[in-house]
Amino acid sequence: MSTVGIIGAGLIGRSWAMVFARAGWSVRITDTSEAARRAAPGLIKTALGDQARHGLVRDPRAVLERIRVVDALEQAVAAADFVQECGPENAAAKRRLFRAIDRAAPPTAIVASSSSAIVASRFTKGLAGRARCLIAHPVNPPHLVPIVELCGAPWTSAAIVARARAIYTEIGQVPITVRRECDGFIVNRLQGALLAEAFRLVGQGFVSAADLDKTIAHGLGLRWSFMGPFETIDLNAPDGLADYCRRYGPVYYTMAKEQADPRSWEAVTPVLEANRRRHLPAARLGERQAWRDRRLMALAAHKIAMDEREGT
C-alpha cells in the first residue's frame, strides 16, 4: 500500500485525504492546529457518507480506516511515497513547510503543493530535493472536481512530473500539465478572465448579478460540464472551429478591447457583497456549500455512468 502525507487538515487537505484513501492509499494527515486535527475524522466521515449515498464510495468505513491523523509534519511524511502540501497561500509559509518536508520525507517521495496561484520556483529554489517538487493545483473540492494542474519549477525533473501525472490518473483525478510557470496557472487565469468581464458587466449596469449567474448555471456551464471551450466552438459552426473563428472572431476581438481593468472590482465588490448577502445570509454559507457539494456528487455520478455507458 502506498502512503501519502498530507500537510494541512483544512477543506483541501481533508478532500485530498479522501481522494487518496478512496484509491487504496494509506493517508497520514496533520495540521498545526489541534482543533483542525480533532475535527478532521468526523468531517471526513460525514463527507464519505454523503459520497456513498451518491454511489461514489462503496465502503466508506474502509476508506476512513486508511486515514490517520498525526500530530506532527515529520510523522506525516516520514514513510511517505508522496506528499501533498495544503498549507496557507503564502510564499513565506510554503518555504518553511517545504524546507521541513524536504528534510523529513524520504528522498524518493514526490512533494506537491496545492498552491492556487504561487509558482513553485518561489518556495523551492534552495532545497536539496528541489527537483522532486512541483505544483498540483486542485479545484475545490478535489474529491468531487477531479482536475489537477501540474506545474514544475525550471529545476523540477521531467520524470517527476510524468510520475506525478501517472499517480493522479491512477487515483481517479484528471491531471493536466502546465508547460511553464505562470501565476494562477490555467484554471484561475480562465476563471479570472470570466470574472473580470462579469464584474464589468454588472458594475456598468448591463445586467443584474443574479441574472449574470444564470447565464453560467443555465447556459455556458451546462456545456462546460462535459466539454471545453475549443470543443464547444468546434461544434457550434457548420464546418468546425476554423469556420467559427471566421464567423465570430471579429466580434470577439471588438469585445476584448472593451474589457476592463481588473481594478474595476474594487468599486463593484461592496454592491455585489450586499446583493449576495440579501440572497444568502453569511450564516447560511455552510449550508449552501453543502448543497453545492451534493449537486457536484450527483453530477460526478452522472458523468461516471455516462462514460461507462458510452465507453469513453
N, C-alpha and C positions, 0 to 999 in steps of 0.2 A: 504494500500500500504506500503510495506517495504521500508526502507530508507538505503542507503549506503553512507558513507562518504569516499571520495577518496582524498588521500593526495598526491599531485603531478599531474600536468596537462601536463606532457610531453607525449611522444608517448605511453608509457604503461598506464599511468593514463587515458588518453583520450580513449584508447582502452577498458579498464575496464569499463569506464563510459558507452560506447555503449553496452557492454555485459549485464550489469545490467539493463540499460534502455530498451533494446530490450525485456527483460524478464518481464517488467512491474514495475520495481523498481523505486522509486524516488531517484535521484542521486544529491548529493551535492559535488562538486569538487573544490579544491583550490590548490594554489601554492604560494610559497614565491615570485615568480617572477610575477610582474604586467604584463609584456609582455606576459608571458605564459597564464595568466588568460584571457587577452584580446583576444589572438589568439584562444583559445580553442573552442569557439562556432562555429566559421567559419570552422575550420579544421574538427570538428566533423560533421557539416552539410554536408560538401563535401564528407566525408567518408561514411556517411549514404546514400547519393545519389548514390554513386558507388555500395553499397551493394544492394540497391533497384533495380538497373539495372540488377543485377545478381539473383534476386529473394530471397535474404537473409533477406530483411526487407520489410514488407508490407506497413507500413505507417511511412516513415522517419520523417515526421513532428511531429507525435505523440511521437516518440521516443525522438526527440530533445527537445520537451517540458517538458520531465521528467528530463532533465539535467539542473541544475542551478549552475553557477559558483559563489562562495562566496569568500569573501576577506580573511578570517582567518580560521585556523585549527579548532578553537573552534566552529565556525559556521557550519563547515562541519560535525562535529561528534556529536554535542550536542544532536541530536534526532536520532542518527544512530542505526540501528539494527545490522549493520555490518560495519567494517572499512577496507578499502584496502589501505595499505600504499605503495606508489610508489616513495619514495624518493631516494636520492643518494645511490649507492652501497658502503657504508662506515659504519663501525660498530659504530663509534662515532656519526655520523649523525643520524643513526637509533635509538641509545639510546636516543638522545634528542627528536626525534619525538615520540617514544613510551612512554616516560615519559609524554609528553604533551597530547598524545591521551588517556593514561590511566587516567589522571586527568579529562579530559573533556568529554569523552564518557560515556554513561550510563553503569552501571556495568554489564548489561546483554548483551552488544554488544560484538560480536566476533571481534578480532583485528588480521588481517592477513597482512603479509608483502610479497611484490612481489620480495623479495631478490632473486638474481640469484645464489648466492654461499655462503652467510654468514648465518650460522645456528642461530636459534632464541635464543639459550642459551647465545649467545654473546651480546645480547642487551635487554633481557627481565628479567634477573635474579633478579634485585632489585625492580621490580614493584609489587605494591599491587595486581594488577589484572593479574599477570603473567600466571595464569592457563588458561586464555582465549586467550592467544597469540600463534600464530603459523605462519609458512611459508606457503604461497600459491604462489608458483613459476610458472608463466606462460611461454609460449613460445611466442616470438614476431612475429606478433601482436596477442594478445589473442582473439580479436573479429573475427579472421579468423582461428587461430590454437587453438583448444579447450582444449588441455591437460593442466592440472594444478596439480603441485606436492604439496601435503600437508605433512608437516613435523613439528611435535611439538618438543618443548624442553622437557627435562626429567620431568618438572613440568606441562606441558600442560595437561589439562583434556582430557581424552579419549572421554568423551561425547562432548567436544567442537570440537574435530577432526571429530567425527561422524556427528555432526550437520553441520559443515562447508562442509563436503563431500556431504551431502544431499542438501545443498543450491547451491553449484556449479553445481551439477547434474540438479537441477531444473531450473537453468538459462541457461542451454544448454552447459555447459563445460563438460569435461571428466576428473574427478579427479582421482588421484591415491594416495595411502598412502605410504609414506616413513617411514618405521617402526622405524628407529632410525637415529639420526643425522649423516650426512656425508657432508663435504664441497662439494658444487657443486650439491648436490642431485643426481638424477638419469639421467635426460636428459643431463645435462652438462658433467657428467662423461662419458656417452656414446659418446657424441659428441667430447669430449676431446681425447678419445682413437682413434677415427677415424682421427681426425685432426693430432694427433701426428704421426700416420703412413703416412698420406698424406704429411706432411712436410718432413718426412724422404725420402719417395719415390721420391719426386720432388728434394729435396736437394741433394740426391745422384745420380741424373741423370737417374733414371729408366724410368721416364715419364715426359712429359711437364705438367705444371699447367692446361692448357686448356683441355688436354686430361684426366687428372685425374678428373676434374669437370664433364666431360662427363660420366665417369663410374658411378657416382651417379645420375645425371639428366636423363640419358637414360638407366640406368641399375638398380642398387640396389634401387634407390629412387622410381622407379615405383612400385616395390613390397612393399616397406616400406610405401607407401602412404596409404595402407589399411590392412597391417598385420605386426606383429613384427618379430624379428629375430628367436624366438623359433618356431612360426608357419611356418616361411619361411623354416627352415631346416626340420621341420616335413613333409613338402610337397615335399621336394627335394630328398628324398630317397624312394625306393620302400616300405620299411617297417617302415617308420617314423623316429622319432627323434633319437632313440637309434641306428637304422641302420645307420643313417647319421654320428653319432659320432664314430661308429666303423670304418666306411669307411674313414672319413676325419679328425678325431681327431688327429692322429699323425702328419699330415701335418700342422694343425693349431698350435700344440704345438711347432713344429720347427720354424714356422714363428714368434710366440710370443717371442721366445728367441732372435730373431734378431731385434725386435722393439727398437727404440732409446729412449734415454733420452729426455724429452721434451725441454731441453736446446738447442737442435738442431734447434729449432725455430729461435733462435737469428741470426744464420748465413744465413738462407734462407729467412727470412722475407723481407729484402730490395729487394731481387731479385723478390719475389712474388709481392711485392707492385709495383715495376716498371712495371711488367708484367700486373697486373690488371689495372694500370692507362693507359697503352697503349690501352687496350681493352675498358676501361671505364674511361674517364677523371673525376676527382673529381667533377667537376661542374655538371656532369650528374648523380651523385649517387642518388639524389632525384627522378629523372625521372625513373631510373631503379628500385628503391624501389616501386614506384607506379605501374610499370609493374609487379613486384613480387606480389603485393597485388591483382592485377587483376587476375593473374594466380591462386592465392590461393582462391579467390572468386569463380572462375569457378570450381576449384577442390572441394571446400566445397559444392557448389550447386549440383555437380555430385554425391558426396558421399551421400548427403541427399536424392536425388532422388533414388539412388540405394538401400539405406537402406529401404526406404518406399516401393519400388517395391518388395524387397525380404523379407520384414517383419522382418528385423534384427535391 
